[in-house]
Structures are given as C-alpha cells and as structure tokens.
Amino acid sequence: MIIVYLGPSLPVEKARQILEADYRPPISREDLKKALKDRAKIIGIIDGVFYNKTAVAHKEIIEVMKKGVIVVGGSSMGALRASELDTFGMIGAGRIYECYKSGRICADDEVAVTFNPVTGEQMSEPLVNIRYQLKAAQDSGIITAEERDSLLKTCTGMFYPDRKYPEILKRATEKGIISTERSDRLGDFIRDNPLNLKAEDAIRTLEKIKEIIERSKK
C-alpha cells in the first residue's frame, strides 16, 4: 500500500492523475502508527501540521523506516523532515528539500501556511513561494534586486498567517519600499503569472515515488 499525506500543496484530484495512492490529510504526531497497521510499503510526506497540532516526530519516521517502509518527502513538511533525515534513509525530492539541505533556508515557517480544515484551501502564502514569485518579478524587470530584498525582509518579519499578497503589498507601500504604482504593477504580475514552488515539488515527490515503484518492478 502507498500512503501519501497531502494537504494544501496540491489538490488530491491532480495528485491522483500522477500517482494512485491512499491520500490522507496533512500528517501529525501518531499518524504513522496507523499507516503501519494499514501495512504501508511506501509513505509519501508532503504536507504536515506545524502549530495547531503536534508535528510528526523524527523518531517516528526513523522507526517506520527501520521496519522496511520507504519514506519519501518533499514540498512542505516532507521537505523539512527529509533534509533532516536523509542520512537515516528518508528520500528527499524537489527544490525546497534541496534548499533546506544546503542551508539556503532553515526556518520551519518557510513552508508554513494556514488552510481551511474542511476544504483544504490554502489561505496564506508560504515564504518559499513568495521568494520564488519575487525572483520572477525581478527577472521580468517588475522590481529591482534591492526592492526584492526589502520585500522579503518585510515578509520574513510577518506572522505566517498574515503572508498574503494584498497585505504584503500594503505594508510595502506604507513602509515606502515600493511606490503605489509599482505595487499595483507587481500585484498584476503576481495575478497573471502565479508561481507555486510547493505545488511543483509536490508533483516531484509523487513522481519520485512512481520512479521507486517502477524500479522495484524491474
């Protein structure tokens, strides 16, 4: 059995088009015990809880791997835990995992978001996506490198549930980081060219699991 813990990073409907699996809500402490009881052979960790419930522990993942279960992580909580546990055998996938592993990013709140517990809809923007989006805006000439750095500094100082583009742009104009005109232009760019690194890495994680399954058949 393949079990994947998935939440706001990618719609389950889209995930099923890539990999057929038992998709479960974002992982929290003790969830892996049930996965073992359900005889999981491969576990994919994409999304997980951070603050409202107790996060999945490193020891839990290590114990599961000791029992012969393959654990693959990427995108969100999975990327964070994979960067910490790949030396123990957890498999990491995607650019966010690589950023954590290299030390380019360190904080848990780089991937933290708020989401609707009923619909799973994402309600705030993760800092990794904001970095990705602002770099694209810089590359397109919408903002300068200095403005990007100042915007990121503002975002880093915000509580993660408040990281929403309208609020970010509002604070940036109030602080004089960018003009109202440039703020409007940046808002239009974000709306017309939405980027989602967590979604891209969630897909990479599912593809990695699929590769593992295909290799095991040979």
Disulfide bonds with the S-S distance in Angstrom:
none
